[in-house]
Amino acid sequence: MTRTATVFAAVFLLSITSTPAIAQTANRPLSTAPQAGDIQRFRFGDLRVTALSDGTVPQDLHKLLLGITPQEVDKLLGRAFLKNPVEASINAFLLETHEGLVLIDAGAGEVFGPGYGGRLVHSLAVAGVDPSQIRHVLITHVHSDHSGGLVVKGNPVFPNAVIHVGKPDVNFFLGAQGTERRGYADHYFSEAETALRPYLAQGRLKTFENGEEILPGITAAIHPGHTPGAAFFTVRSGKDAMVFIGDTLHVSSVQFPRPGVTIVYDVVPDQASAVRRTAFDLFARERTLVAAPHLPFPGIGHVRRDKDGYAWVPAEYVDRD
């Protein structure tokens, strides 16, 4: 945890400044037009789920991953036709329910600076949704790439939404428990204050406990490790179930074959690793449909047992009415 406190901010800045420029051809320079919002819709039971891209950010895995050497990282990345640093997707998910529009995670907002995340509102617009239409926002955990998009310049982005956060995360990041554990990087606490305090002041921040039904058909399970209140959300429609797994993993090409590998963002790495192993085993055995914020967009698919551990199988793509 002490290492976490010292490296995150520096590593992210190093990553975005050291990422090699994209090559350009002599005759066709790349367009300088900004990237548009990106969405992908899925039918799930009687519900429609829309994956929303908040953009991507480069990650220097040599500095971020624990329990593995840089050489081992590069070997696993090479098998996936990747090189360090890699791009991490920041995905959010929109549910159309009988309780209105429900958003799972809110992206990074302004936290990482221009060009690094912060595209969620644009993606919502592509989906035909204004932030004022969102009735509930479910936060898998309080880290700023999941909660930073709740505010812009300190003002709520979702003026009519109730924000749902695991009680242990609120106690840790906003309460006395967190101030006593400053071995974890200070910026996590200040970012949580910025994202959550405006909603708390307006009476629109609601906490949940392990096993609680947040909304009809949506149940939370708290799995401490990555953060104290890190949650899975299980959404049921008829006989179908889909699980939104938060930061159970960050790098599919490394952590599926090597689920014991942790990352400096974990508050308690050993717990985070245990959660990942148990979840992968369950998802593979029960053929669970899962949604993950940091797997390549849209981040929806299945976990499969593999000779090297586990593997990711993206959901089938459908583009028709």
Phi, psi and omega per residue, in radians:
M1 nan -0.596 3.101
T2 -1.081 -0.694 3.126
R3 -1.097 -0.664 3.110
T4 -0.994 -0.710 -3.063
A5 -1.095 -0.462 -2.992
T6 -1.788 -0.273 -2.947
V7 -1.946 -0.387 -2.936
F8 -1.024 -0.950 -3.069
A9 -1.069 -0.746 -3.140
A10 -1.140 -0.697 -3.116
V11 -1.151 -0.740 -3.131
F12 -1.115 -0.763 3.134
L13 -1.116 -0.706 3.093
L14 -1.069 -0.729 -3.089
S15 -1.080 -0.808 -3.022
I16 -1.356 -0.341 3.108
T17 -1.612 -0.354 -3.088
S18 -1.749 -0.072 -3.141
T19 -1.124 2.213 -3.120
P20 -1.118 2.515 3.121
A21 -1.132 2.568 3.090
I22 -1.218 2.308 -3.112
A23 -1.144 2.564 3.084
Q24 -2.083 2.514 3.068
T25 -1.360 2.795 -3.108
A26 -1.127 -0.608 -3.018
N27 -1.760 -0.308 -3.049
R28 -2.323 1.419 3.096
P29 -1.099 2.605 3.136
L30 -1.150 2.579 3.107
S31 -1.116 2.554 3.065
T32 -1.681 0.091 3.105
A33 -1.141 2.465 -3.137
P34 -1.164 2.617 3.091
Q35 -1.156 2.370 3.104
A36 -1.410 2.921 3.026
G37 -1.093 2.715 -3.080
D38 -2.319 2.383 3.123
I39 -2.407 2.805 2.942
Q40 -2.601 2.245 -3.076
R41 -1.738 2.522 3.103
F42 -2.301 2.489 2.972
R43 -1.631 2.237 -3.112
F44 -2.333 1.844 -3.054
G45 1.011 -2.211 3.088
D46 -1.616 0.067 -3.073
L47 -1.832 2.771 2.959
R48 -2.008 2.236 3.121
V49 -1.940 2.279 3.093
T50 -2.038 2.067 3.004
A51 -1.355 2.344 -3.085
L52 -2.134 2.241 3.104
S53 -1.539 2.282 2.988
D54 -1.729 0.137 -3.113
G55 1.807 -3.000 3.097
T56 -2.300 2.800 3.071
V57 -2.374 2.514 3.097
P58 -1.344 2.475 -3.117
Q59 -2.247 2.187 3.093
D60 -1.498 1.666 -3.026
L61 -1.197 -0.407 3.094
H62 -1.076 -0.529 -3.110
K63 -1.735 -0.365 -3.034
L64 -1.630 -0.611 -3.026
L65 -1.504 2.492 -3.124
L66 -2.042 2.583 3.103
G67 1.444 0.352 3.139
I68 -2.748 2.550 -3.132
T69 -1.495 2.748 3.053
P70 -0.987 -0.619 3.136
Q71 -1.140 -0.715 3.104
E72 -1.165 -0.693 3.079
V73 -1.010 -0.844 -3.094
D74 -1.101 -0.636 3.123
K75 -1.127 -0.781 3.130
L76 -1.177 -0.686 3.089
L77 -1.105 -0.702 -3.139
G78 -1.054 -0.631 3.103
R79 -1.116 -0.456 -3.140
A80 -1.732 0.208 3.141
F81 1.063 0.686 3.136
L82 -2.169 2.802 3.028
K83 -2.342 2.650 3.073
N84 -1.368 2.421 -0.065
P85 -1.303 2.724 -3.134
V86 -1.952 2.756 3.093
E87 -1.515 2.246 3.046
A88 -1.783 2.171 3.053
S89 -1.218 2.616 2.951
I90 -2.075 1.797 -3.060
N91 -1.870 2.515 2.954
A92 -2.214 2.912 -3.029
F93 -2.416 2.341 -3.118
L94 -1.912 2.266 3.105
L95 -1.980 2.329 3.020
E96 -1.719 1.882 -3.011
T97 -2.176 3.037 3.078
H98 -1.195 -0.304 3.094
E99 -1.585 0.126 -3.081
G100 1.750 -2.910 -3.108
L101 -1.384 2.254 -3.128
V102 -2.088 2.201 3.125
L103 -1.843 2.293 3.057
I104 -1.858 1.944 -3.048
D105 1.259 2.689 -2.978
A106 -2.182 0.174 3.099
G107 1.267 -3.012 -2.986
A108 -1.600 -0.346 -3.090
G109 1.061 -2.288 -3.062
E110 -1.592 0.006 -2.917
V111 -1.022 -0.767 -3.046
F112 -1.603 -0.057 3.125
G113 1.611 2.937 -3.065
P114 -1.000 2.342 3.067
G115 1.588 -0.076 -3.107
Y116 -2.229 1.566 -3.030
G117 1.364 -2.923 3.100
G118 1.416 0.308 -3.091
R119 -1.750 0.097 -3.008
L120 -1.054 -0.782 -3.115
V121 -1.093 -0.640 3.075
H122 -1.134 -0.722 3.130
S123 -1.163 -0.668 3.050
L124 -1.045 -0.713 3.127
A125 -1.086 -0.708 3.081
V126 -1.059 -0.608 3.111
A127 -1.371 -0.048 3.140
G128 1.398 0.460 -3.058
V129 -2.122 2.304 2.994
D130 -1.638 2.487 3.141
P131 -0.926 -0.499 -3.137
S132 -1.177 -0.278 -3.142
Q133 -1.457 -0.250 -3.124
I134 -1.270 2.258 -3.113
R135 -1.748 -0.500 -3.136
H136 -2.492 2.434 3.005
V137 -2.138 2.105 3.131
L138 -1.783 2.111 -3.095
I139 -1.775 2.085 -3.132
T140 -1.142 -0.583 3.022
H141 -2.933 2.916 -2.873
V142 -1.460 -0.147 -3.141
H143 -0.842 2.567 -2.928
S144 -1.172 -0.351 3.083
D145 -1.387 0.028 3.052
H146 -2.071 -0.412 -3.098
S147 -2.072 -0.253 -3.089
G148 -1.032 -0.551 -3.121
G149 -1.308 0.023 3.071
L150 -1.222 -0.380 -3.069
V151 -2.336 2.692 2.939
V152 -2.285 2.137 -3.078
K153 0.894 0.687 3.081
G154 1.430 -0.040 -3.102
N155 -1.826 2.515 -3.129
P156 -1.070 2.340 3.072
V157 -1.433 -0.504 -3.052
F158 -1.986 1.486 -2.952
P159 -1.203 -0.279 -3.082
N160 -2.063 0.242 -3.036
A161 -1.794 2.574 2.899
V162 -1.626 2.325 -3.124
I163 -1.752 2.199 -3.095
H164 -1.912 2.156 -3.084
V165 -2.377 2.484 3.083
G166 -1.011 2.327 -3.090
K167 -0.994 -0.712 3.124
P168 -1.073 -0.560 3.097
D169 -1.224 -0.721 3.105
V170 -1.107 -0.741 3.115
N171 -1.093 -0.646 -3.083
F172 -1.343 -0.859 -3.001
F173 -1.505 -0.435 -3.140
L174 -1.987 -0.225 -3.017
G175 -1.881 -3.025 -3.077
A176 -1.132 -0.524 -3.117
Q177 -1.019 -0.719 -3.129
G178 -1.195 -0.699 -3.105
T179 -1.138 -0.387 3.122
E180 -1.504 -0.106 -3.066
R181 -2.172 0.953 -3.079
R182 -1.349 0.264 2.927
G183 -1.188 -0.312 3.084
Y184 -1.585 2.528 -2.936
A185 -0.966 2.343 -3.087
D186 -1.021 -0.589 -3.045
H187 -1.113 -0.474 3.104
Y188 -1.061 -0.664 -3.092
F189 -1.296 -0.738 3.129
S190 -1.171 -0.652 3.106
E191 -1.169 -0.657 3.083
A192 -1.126 -0.715 3.082
E193 -1.027 -0.815 -3.110
T194 -1.081 -0.728 -3.044
A195 -1.344 -0.659 -2.949
L196 -1.767 -0.527 -3.049
R197 -1.008 -0.716 -3.140
P198 -1.037 -0.632 3.126
Y199 -1.326 -0.659 3.080
L200 -1.066 -0.743 -3.131
A201 -1.110 -0.502 -3.132
Q202 -1.645 0.091 3.137
G203 1.262 0.451 -3.078
R204 -2.048 0.369 3.018
L205 -1.932 2.084 -3.087
K206 -2.143 2.292 3.137
T207 -1.677 2.761 3.083
F208 -2.311 2.743 3.124
E209 -1.836 2.945 3.091
N210 -1.045 2.303 3.093
G211 1.449 0.020 -3.073
E212 -1.358 2.421 2.997
E213 -1.437 1.923 -3.059
I214 -1.301 -0.813 3.091
L215 -2.415 2.816 3.116
P216 -0.945 2.126 3.140
G217 1.493 0.014 -3.139
I218 -2.208 2.014 -3.087
T219 -2.062 2.469 3.136
A220 -1.788 2.446 2.992
A221 -2.218 2.139 -3.104
I222 -1.579 2.233 -3.125
H223 -2.212 1.483 -3.085
P224 -1.093 2.579 3.141
G225 2.691 -1.196 3.083
H226 -1.088 -0.838 2.874
T227 -2.400 2.922 -3.131
P228 -1.088 -0.519 -3.093
G229 -1.990 0.390 -3.133
A230 -1.011 2.298 -2.981
A231 -2.202 2.603 2.853
F232 -1.757 2.500 3.013
F233 -2.012 2.085 3.075
T234 -1.728 2.144 -3.130
V235 -1.928 2.235 -3.119
R236 -2.030 2.406 3.040
S237 -2.402 1.845 -3.025
G238 1.087 -2.213 3.135
K239 -1.534 -0.076 -3.069
D240 -1.608 2.583 3.083
A241 -2.391 2.521 3.118
M242 -2.401 2.385 -3.068
V243 -2.046 2.219 3.076
F244 -1.691 1.984 -2.806
I245 -1.780 0.097 3.123
G246 0.951 -2.544 -3.067
D247 -1.581 0.855 3.009
T248 -1.072 -0.533 3.003
L249 -2.625 2.790 -3.131
H250 -2.041 -0.574 -3.013
V251 -2.258 1.769 -3.017
S252 -1.084 -0.689 -3.059
S253 -1.204 -0.308 3.128
V254 -1.850 -0.837 -2.959
Q255 -1.482 -0.266 2.973
F256 -1.262 -0.871 3.078
P257 -1.273 -0.437 -3.114
R258 -2.244 1.280 -3.053
P259 -1.147 -0.229 3.085
G260 -1.345 -0.207 3.140
V261 -1.268 2.257 -3.135
T262 -1.952 -3.110 -3.062
I263 -2.374 2.681 -3.028
V264 -1.132 -0.253 3.113
Y265 -1.307 -0.292 -3.092
D266 -1.187 2.281 3.068
V267 -1.196 -0.794 3.083
V268 -2.218 1.627 -3.023
P269 -0.962 -0.733 -3.109
D270 -1.086 -0.699 3.087
Q271 -1.139 -0.749 -3.135
A272 -1.063 -0.711 3.117
S273 -1.135 -0.734 3.133
A274 -1.119 -0.713 3.085
V275 -1.041 -0.773 -3.101
R276 -1.102 -0.821 -3.129
R277 -1.061 -0.799 -3.128
T278 -1.121 -0.751 -3.115
A279 -1.148 -0.801 3.134
F280 -1.016 -0.770 -3.120
D281 -1.089 -0.769 3.140
L282 -1.150 -0.812 -3.100
F283 -1.100 -0.710 -3.141
A284 -1.184 -0.741 -3.092
R285 -1.176 -0.700 -3.066
E286 -1.691 0.036 3.106
R287 0.982 0.765 -3.057
T288 -1.285 2.389 2.986
L289 -1.410 2.182 -3.078
V290 -2.212 2.747 3.080
A291 -2.247 2.257 -3.037
A292 -2.202 2.351 -3.070
P293 -1.208 -0.445 -3.013
H294 -2.033 0.081 2.973
L295 -1.359 2.711 -3.087
P296 -0.876 2.332 -3.086
F297 -0.874 2.378 0.162
P298 -1.549 -0.051 3.042
G299 1.295 0.433 3.130
I300 -2.071 2.289 -3.120
G301 3.038 -2.668 -3.080
H302 -2.260 2.729 3.023
V303 -1.775 2.289 -3.127
R304 -2.098 2.465 2.988
R305 -1.161 2.505 -3.077
D306 -2.419 2.761 3.136
K307 -1.053 -0.426 3.120
D308 -1.710 0.123 -3.113
G309 2.358 -1.671 3.130
Y310 -2.433 2.890 3.115
A311 -2.550 2.806 -3.111
W312 -1.815 2.334 3.105
V313 -2.111 1.846 -3.131
P314 -1.057 2.596 3.105
A315 -1.120 2.650 3.122
E316 -1.059 2.367 3.132
Y317 -1.519 2.253 3.116
V318 -2.237 2.246 3.131
D319 -2.304 1.292 3.101
R320 -2.841 2.863 3.118
D321 -1.296 nan nan
